[in-house]
Amino acid sequence: MTRKLFCEISPLTYKISYEAHILKRQLTDNLKNNLAHHIQEDKLPYLVFSHQSLMRRGLRKVPVPVEEAKVANLKIAAPKVNGIIIKPGETFSFWRLVGRCTAERGYQNGLMVANDGQLKKGTGGGLCQFSNLIHWMVLHTPLDVVEKYHHEQVDMFPDANREVPFGSGTSIVYNYLDYRFKNNTSTTYQLVTYVGDKYLHGELYASEPQSDRYDVKCVGEHFSEENHVVYRCGDIYQYRYDKYGQLRDQQLIKTNHAKVAYDTSQLDVVKN
C-alpha cells in the first residue's frame, strides 16, 4: 500500500500543507530585492501595447451573478497593479501585488477552473482574466515570462468575440501558481490597468521606444476527433519583426490539444 502524503491524510492536513506552502513563498519573496513594487502615477513616455478584454461575455454556462462577481473582483485587483514600474533586472509578480483574495477584502465568489478542468465558484474567482490580459501584453514585448501555468487542456466555451488565440491564457492560484515576468532589458516598463463599463483595460508603457514589433498567432488550428472525443488543436507562435518589417525570430509558445467540452455538432471536425 502506498503511503499517503501528509496533505492527503485529511482536509485539515491539506489546509496545513497549503498554508505552509504559501508562507514559505512569502518568506522567500521577502528575502528578494528584485520584485517590482514601485507604483508611479505618471505614465512613461512610450506606449508599447494596449488591449481591452470584455468582462461580461454572456455565456450560457456562466450565471449573471457569477459574472458580476468577477467584475467586482477585477475592480478590486486592477488598481493594485495600475502604474507598477518594472525596472531592468526586476521581476513582476501578480500575487505579490494583488495579495490574497478574501471576503474581508471585498472579494466575491466568482468562477474558477479546478485542477481537473471543471468549473467551480471561489472567492476572487475570475482574476485569471486579469493575468491573461497582462500576459497578452507581455507577449508583445521582449520581456521574459519566468513563471506561468496553463489551465487543464479543456476547451470549455465556444468562441464568442474571441480576440486572442485559444490557449494563450494563464492559470493562477494564490500564491503558489503565480504569473511572473522579468525585465532583462535596459528599458524600464510600466503597466497601467483599469476597469471600464464593459472592458478590463491594459496599457504597457516604456522609457524608450521599442525597436521590434511582436505578433502572436495560432497556426494550424483545427478540431480533431480522436476515439470519439473532439479536441481543439494548433500551435501558438510569437513572431518578432524589426523596424523594417522583416521577420527576425519566431518562437513556439504552446501546442494546444484541448478536449472540447461543448456541443461540437456545428464545428468542422477532422476525423482521424
Contacts in CASP RR format, 6 or more apart in sequence:
PFRMAT RR
TARGET T0000
AUTHOR 0000-0000-0000
METHOD contacts of the structure
MODEL  1
MTRKLFCEISPLTYKISYEAHILKRQLTDNLKNNLAHHIQEDKLPYLVFS
HQSLMRRGLRKVPVPVEEAKVANLKIAAPKVNGIIIKPGETFSFWRLVGR
CTAERGYQNGLMVANDGQLKKGTGGGLCQFSNLIHWMVLHTPLDVVEKYH
HEQVDMFPDANREVPFGSGTSIVYNYLDYRFKNNTSTTYQLVTYVGDKYL
HGELYASEPQSDRYDVKCVGEHFSEENHVVYRCGDIYQYRYDKYGQLRDQ
QLIKTNHAKVAYDTSQLDVVKN
6 13 0 8 1.000
6 16 0 8 1.000
6 17 0 8 1.000
7 13 0 8 1.000
7 14 0 8 1.000
7 16 0 8 1.000
7 17 0 8 1.000
7 18 0 8 1.000
8 14 0 8 1.000
21 176 0 8 1.000
22 174 0 8 1.000
22 175 0 8 1.000
22 176 0 8 1.000
25 175 0 8 1.000
25 176 0 8 1.000
26 175 0 8 1.000
29 35 0 8 1.000
29 93 0 8 1.000
29 96 0 8 1.000
32 91 0 8 1.000
34 89 0 8 1.000
34 90 0 8 1.000
34 91 0 8 1.000
35 90 0 8 1.000
35 91 0 8 1.000
35 92 0 8 1.000
35 93 0 8 1.000
35 96 0 8 1.000
36 84 0 8 1.000
36 85 0 8 1.000
36 86 0 8 1.000
36 87 0 8 1.000
36 90 0 8 1.000
36 91 0 8 1.000
36 92 0 8 1.000
36 93 0 8 1.000
36 97 0 8 1.000
37 84 0 8 1.000
37 96 0 8 1.000
37 97 0 8 1.000
38 84 0 8 1.000
38 85 0 8 1.000
38 87 0 8 1.000
39 82 0 8 1.000
39 83 0 8 1.000
39 84 0 8 1.000
39 85 0 8 1.000
40 83 0 8 1.000
40 85 0 8 1.000
40 190 0 8 1.000
41 83 0 8 1.000
43 83 0 8 1.000
43 190 0 8 1.000
43 192 0 8 1.000
43 203 0 8 1.000
43 205 0 8 1.000
44 85 0 8 1.000
44 188 0 8 1.000
44 189 0 8 1.000
44 190 0 8 1.000
44 205 0 8 1.000
44 206 0 8 1.000
44 207 0 8 1.000
45 205 0 8 1.000
45 206 0 8 1.000
45 207 0 8 1.000
46 205 0 8 1.000
46 206 0 8 1.000
46 207 0 8 1.000
46 208 0 8 1.000
46 209 0 8 1.000
46 210 0 8 1.000
47 203 0 8 1.000
47 204 0 8 1.000
47 205 0 8 1.000
48 137 0 8 1.000
48 140 0 8 1.000
48 141 0 8 1.000
48 189 0 8 1.000
48 204 0 8 1.000
48 205 0 8 1.000
48 206 0 8 1.000
48 210 0 8 1.000
49 137 0 8 1.000
49 140 0 8 1.000
49 141 0 8 1.000
49 203 0 8 1.000
49 204 0 8 1.000
50 137 0 8 1.000
50 201 0 8 1.000
50 202 0 8 1.000
50 203 0 8 1.000
50 204 0 8 1.000
51 133 0 8 1.000
51 136 0 8 1.000
51 137 0 8 1.000
51 163 0 8 1.000
51 201 0 8 1.000
51 202 0 8 1.000
52 199 0 8 1.000
52 200 0 8 1.000
52 201 0 8 1.000
52 202 0 8 1.000
53 129 0 8 1.000
53 132 0 8 1.000
53 133 0 8 1.000
53 163 0 8 1.000
53 199 0 8 1.000
53 200 0 8 1.000
54 161 0 8 1.000
54 198 0 8 1.000
54 199 0 8 1.000
55 67 0 8 1.000
55 70 0 8 1.000
55 71 0 8 1.000
55 74 0 8 1.000
55 129 0 8 1.000
55 195 0 8 1.000
55 198 0 8 1.000
55 199 0 8 1.000
55 200 0 8 1.000
56 67 0 8 1.000
56 68 0 8 1.000
56 71 0 8 1.000
56 198 0 8 1.000
57 67 0 8 1.000
57 157 0 8 1.000
57 160 0 8 1.000
57 161 0 8 1.000
58 64 0 8 1.000
58 67 0 8 1.000
58 160 0 8 1.000
59 157 0 8 1.000
59 160 0 8 1.000
61 119 0 8 1.000
61 156 0 8 1.000
61 157 0 8 1.000
62 111 0 8 1.000
66 109 0 8 1.000
66 110 0 8 1.000
66 111 0 8 1.000
66 121 0 8 1.000
67 111 0 8 1.000
69 108 0 8 1.000
69 109 0 8 1.000
69 110 0 8 1.000
69 124 0 8 1.000
69 125 0 8 1.000
70 110 0 8 1.000
70 111 0 8 1.000
70 125 0 8 1.000
70 126 0 8 1.000
70 127 0 8 1.000
70 129 0 8 1.000
71 195 0 8 1.000
72 106 0 8 1.000
72 107 0 8 1.000
72 108 0 8 1.000
73 101 0 8 1.000
73 107 0 8 1.000
73 108 0 8 1.000
73 110 0 8 1.000
73 124 0 8 1.000
73 125 0 8 1.000
73 126 0 8 1.000
73 127 0 8 1.000
74 126 0 8 1.000
74 127 0 8 1.000
74 129 0 8 1.000
74 130 0 8 1.000
74 195 0 8 1.000
74 200 0 8 1.000
75 195 0 8 1.000
76 105 0 8 1.000
76 106 0 8 1.000
76 107 0 8 1.000
77 98 0 8 1.000
77 101 0 8 1.000
77 127 0 8 1.000
77 130 0 8 1.000
78 130 0 8 1.000
78 193 0 8 1.000
78 194 0 8 1.000
78 195 0 8 1.000
78 200 0 8 1.000
79 193 0 8 1.000
79 194 0 8 1.000
80 97 0 8 1.000
80 98 0 8 1.000
80 99 0 8 1.000
81 94 0 8 1.000
81 97 0 8 1.000
81 98 0 8 1.000
81 130 0 8 1.000
81 134 0 8 1.000
81 191 0 8 1.000
81 193 0 8 1.000
82 191 0 8 1.000
82 192 0 8 1.000
82 193 0 8 1.000
82 194 0 8 1.000
83 190 0 8 1.000
83 191 0 8 1.000
83 192 0 8 1.000
83 193 0 8 1.000
84 92 0 8 1.000
84 97 0 8 1.000
84 190 0 8 1.000
84 191 0 8 1.000
85 188 0 8 1.000
85 189 0 8 1.000
85 190 0 8 1.000
86 92 0 8 1.000
86 143 0 8 1.000
86 181 0 8 1.000
86 183 0 8 1.000
86 188 0 8 1.000
86 189 0 8 1.000
86 190 0 8 1.000
86 191 0 8 1.000
87 183 0 8 1.000
87 188 0 8 1.000
88 183 0 8 1.000
88 184 0 8 1.000
88 185 0 8 1.000
88 186 0 8 1.000
88 187 0 8 1.000
88 188 0 8 1.000
89 182 0 8 1.000
89 183 0 8 1.000
89 184 0 8 1.000
90 182 0 8 1.000
90 183 0 8 1.000
91 146 0 8 1.000
91 180 0 8 1.000
91 181 0 8 1.000
91 182 0 8 1.000
91 183 0 8 1.000
92 134 0 8 1.000
92 180 0 8 1.000
92 181 0 8 1.000
92 182 0 8 1.000
92 183 0 8 1.000
92 191 0 8 1.000
93 178 0 8 1.000
93 179 0 8 1.000
93 180 0 8 1.000
94 130 0 8 1.000
94 131 0 8 1.000
94 134 0 8 1.000
94 172 0 8 1.000
94 178 0 8 1.000
94 179 0 8 1.000
94 180 0 8 1.000
95 172 0 8 1.000
95 174 0 8 1.000
95 175 0 8 1.000
95 178 0 8 1.000
95 179 0 8 1.000
96 175 0 8 1.000
96 178 0 8 1.000
98 127 0 8 1.000
98 130 0 8 1.000
99 174 0 8 1.000
99 175 0 8 1.000
100 174 0 8 1.000
100 175 0 8 1.000
101 107 0 8 1.000
101 123 0 8 1.000
101 124 0 8 1.000
101 125 0 8 1.000
101 127 0 8 1.000
101 174 0 8 1.000
102 123 0 8 1.000
103 123 0 8 1.000
107 123 0 8 1.000
107 124 0 8 1.000
107 125 0 8 1.000
108 123 0 8 1.000
108 124 0 8 1.000
109 121 0 8 1.000
109 122 0 8 1.000
109 123 0 8 1.000
109 124 0 8 1.000
109 125 0 8 1.000
110 121 0 8 1.000
110 122 0 8 1.000
110 123 0 8 1.000
110 124 0 8 1.000
110 125 0 8 1.000
110 126 0 8 1.000
111 119 0 8 1.000
111 120 0 8 1.000
111 121 0 8 1.000
111 122 0 8 1.000
111 125 0 8 1.000
111 126 0 8 1.000
112 119 0 8 1.000
112 120 0 8 1.000
112 121 0 8 1.000
112 122 0 8 1.000
112 124 0 8 1.000
112 125 0 8 1.000
112 126 0 8 1.000
112 128 0 8 1.000
113 119 0 8 1.000
113 120 0 8 1.000
113 128 0 8 1.000
113 151 0 8 1.000
113 152 0 8 1.000
113 156 0 8 1.000
113 171 0 8 1.000
114 120 0 8 1.000
115 152 0 8 1.000
116 152 0 8 1.000
117 151 0 8 1.000
117 152 0 8 1.000
117 154 0 8 1.000
117 156 0 8 1.000
119 156 0 8 1.000
127 172 0 8 1.000
128 151 0 8 1.000
128 169 0 8 1.000
128 170 0 8 1.000
128 171 0 8 1.000
128 172 0 8 1.000
129 200 0 8 1.000
130 193 0 8 1.000
130 200 0 8 1.000
131 169 0 8 1.000
131 170 0 8 1.000
131 172 0 8 1.000
131 179 0 8 1.000
132 164 0 8 1.000
132 168 0 8 1.000
132 169 0 8 1.000
132 170 0 8 1.000
133 193 0 8 1.000
133 200 0 8 1.000
133 202 0 8 1.000
134 179 0 8 1.000
134 191 0 8 1.000
134 193 0 8 1.000
134 202 0 8 1.000
135 145 0 8 1.000
135 148 0 8 1.000
135 168 0 8 1.000
135 169 0 8 1.000
135 170 0 8 1.000
135 179 0 8 1.000
136 164 0 8 1.000
136 168 0 8 1.000
136 169 0 8 1.000
136 216 0 8 1.000
137 191 0 8 1.000
137 202 0 8 1.000
137 203 0 8 1.000
137 204 0 8 1.000
138 145 0 8 1.000
138 181 0 8 1.000
138 204 0 8 1.000
139 168 0 8 1.000
139 214 0 8 1.000
139 216 0 8 1.000
139 238 0 8 1.000
139 253 0 8 1.000
140 204 0 8 1.000
140 214 0 8 1.000
140 215 0 8 1.000
140 216 0 8 1.000
141 189 0 8 1.000
141 204 0 8 1.000
141 206 0 8 1.000
141 210 0 8 1.000
141 214 0 8 1.000
142 184 0 8 1.000
142 185 0 8 1.000
142 210 0 8 1.000
142 212 0 8 1.000
143 181 0 8 1.000
143 182 0 8 1.000
143 183 0 8 1.000
143 184 0 8 1.000
143 185 0 8 1.000
143 189 0 8 1.000
144 181 0 8 1.000
144 182 0 8 1.000
144 183 0 8 1.000
144 184 0 8 1.000
145 180 0 8 1.000
145 181 0 8 1.000
146 180 0 8 1.000
146 181 0 8 1.000
146 182 0 8 1.000
147 178 0 8 1.000
147 179 0 8 1.000
147 180 0 8 1.000
148 170 0 8 1.000
148 179 0 8 1.000
148 180 0 8 1.000
149 170 0 8 1.000
149 171 0 8 1.000
149 172 0 8 1.000
149 177 0 8 1.000
149 179 0 8 1.000
150 167 0 8 1.000
150 169 0 8 1.000
150 170 0 8 1.000
150 171 0 8 1.000
150 254 0 8 1.000
151 169 0 8 1.000
151 171 0 8 1.000
153 256 0 8 1.000
153 257 0 8 1.000
153 258 0 8 1.000
153 259 0 8 1.000
154 258 0 8 1.000
154 259 0 8 1.000
154 261 0 8 1.000
155 166 0 8 1.000
155 231 0 8 1.000
155 232 0 8 1.000
155 258 0 8 1.000
155 259 0 8 1.000
155 260 0 8 1.000
155 261 0 8 1.000
155 262 0 8 1.000
156 261 0 8 1.000
156 262 0 8 1.000
157 262 0 8 1.000
158 262 0 8 1.000
158 263 0 8 1.000
159 166 0 8 1.000
164 216 0 8 1.000
165 216 0 8 1.000
165 217 0 8 1.000
165 218 0 8 1.000
165 221 0 8 1.000
165 236 0 8 1.000
166 218 0 8 1.000
166 221 0 8 1.000
166 232 0 8 1.000
166 256 0 8 1.000
166 258 0 8 1.000
167 236 0 8 1.000
167 254 0 8 1.000
167 256 0 8 1.000
167 258 0 8 1.000
168 216 0 8 1.000
168 218 0 8 1.000
168 236 0 8 1.000
168 253 0 8 1.000
168 254 0 8 1.000
170 179 0 8 1.000
171 177 0 8 1.000
172 178 0 8 1.000
172 179 0 8 1.000
183 189 0 8 1.000
187 206 0 8 1.000
187 207 0 8 1.000
187 208 0 8 1.000
187 210 0 8 1.000
188 206 0 8 1.000
188 207 0 8 1.000
189 204 0 8 1.000
189 205 0 8 1.000
189 206 0 8 1.000
189 207 0 8 1.000
190 204 0 8 1.000
190 205 0 8 1.000
190 206 0 8 1.000
191 202 0 8 1.000
191 203 0 8 1.000
191 204 0 8 1.000
192 201 0 8 1.000
192 202 0 8 1.000
192 203 0 8 1.000
192 204 0 8 1.000
192 205 0 8 1.000
193 200 0 8 1.000
193 201 0 8 1.000
193 202 0 8 1.000
193 203 0 8 1.000
194 200 0 8 1.000
194 201 0 8 1.000
194 202 0 8 1.000
195 201 0 8 1.000
211 242 0 8 1.000
211 243 0 8 1.000
212 240 0 8 1.000
212 241 0 8 1.000
212 242 0 8 1.000
212 243 0 8 1.000
212 248 0 8 1.000
213 240 0 8 1.000
213 241 0 8 1.000
213 242 0 8 1.000
213 243 0 8 1.000
213 245 0 8 1.000
214 238 0 8 1.000
214 239 0 8 1.000
214 240 0 8 1.000
214 241 0 8 1.000
215 238 0 8 1.000
215 239 0 8 1.000
215 241 0 8 1.000
216 236 0 8 1.000
216 237 0 8 1.000
216 238 0 8 1.000
216 239 0 8 1.000
216 253 0 8 1.000
217 236 0 8 1.000
217 237 0 8 1.000
217 239 0 8 1.000
218 234 0 8 1.000
218 235 0 8 1.000
218 236 0 8 1.000
218 237 0 8 1.000
218 256 0 8 1.000
219 234 0 8 1.000
219 235 0 8 1.000
219 236 0 8 1.000
219 237 0 8 1.000
220 233 0 8 1.000
220 234 0 8 1.000
220 235 0 8 1.000
221 232 0 8 1.000
221 233 0 8 1.000
221 234 0 8 1.000
221 256 0 8 1.000
222 232 0 8 1.000
222 233 0 8 1.000
222 234 0 8 1.000
222 268 0 8 1.000
222 270 0 8 1.000
223 230 0 8 1.000
223 231 0 8 1.000
223 232 0 8 1.000
223 233 0 8 1.000
223 260 0 8 1.000
223 264 0 8 1.000
223 267 0 8 1.000
223 268 0 8 1.000
223 269 0 8 1.000
223 270 0 8 1.000
224 230 0 8 1.000
224 231 0 8 1.000
224 233 0 8 1.000
224 269 0 8 1.000
224 270 0 8 1.000
224 271 0 8 1.000
224 272 0 8 1.000
225 231 0 8 1.000
225 269 0 8 1.000
225 270 0 8 1.000
225 271 0 8 1.000
225 272 0 8 1.000
226 272 0 8 1.000
229 259 0 8 1.000
230 259 0 8 1.000
230 260 0 8 1.000
230 264 0 8 1.000
230 267 0 8 1.000
230 269 0 8 1.000
231 257 0 8 1.000
231 258 0 8 1.000
231 259 0 8 1.000
231 260 0 8 1.000
232 256 0 8 1.000
232 257 0 8 1.000
232 258 0 8 1.000
232 260 0 8 1.000
233 256 0 8 1.000
233 257 0 8 1.000
233 258 0 8 1.000
234 255 0 8 1.000
234 256 0 8 1.000
234 257 0 8 1.000
235 252 0 8 1.000
235 254 0 8 1.000
235 255 0 8 1.000
235 256 0 8 1.000
236 252 0 8 1.000
236 253 0 8 1.000
236 254 0 8 1.000
236 255 0 8 1.000
236 256 0 8 1.000
237 250 0 8 1.000
237 251 0 8 1.000
237 252 0 8 1.000
237 253 0 8 1.000
238 250 0 8 1.000
238 251 0 8 1.000
238 253 0 8 1.000
239 247 0 8 1.000
239 249 0 8 1.000
239 250 0 8 1.000
240 247 0 8 1.000
240 248 0 8 1.000
240 249 0 8 1.000
240 250 0 8 1.000
240 251 0 8 1.000
241 247 0 8 1.000
241 248 0 8 1.000
242 248 0 8 1.000
260 267 0 8 1.000
END
